[in-house]
Amino acid sequence: MITKFEEVFDKIKTHPKKQIVIAVAHDSTVLEAVLMAEKLDITDYILVGDEKKY
């Protein structure tokens, strides 16, 4: 049973990394979440968004 938030990430790391597509990747909140997940090394990304808005 998972009782701490950190245990969620420990469980995720036991599985192979997946590649996901991130829509609206020009949004600062979305990019912040991507950077946090990147630090945890839990997935690979394809970013889709408006480069001019970034």
Secondary structure, 3 states (H helix, E strand, C coil): CCCCHHHHHHHHCCCCCEEEEECCCCCHHHHHHHHHHHHHCCEEEEECCCHHHC
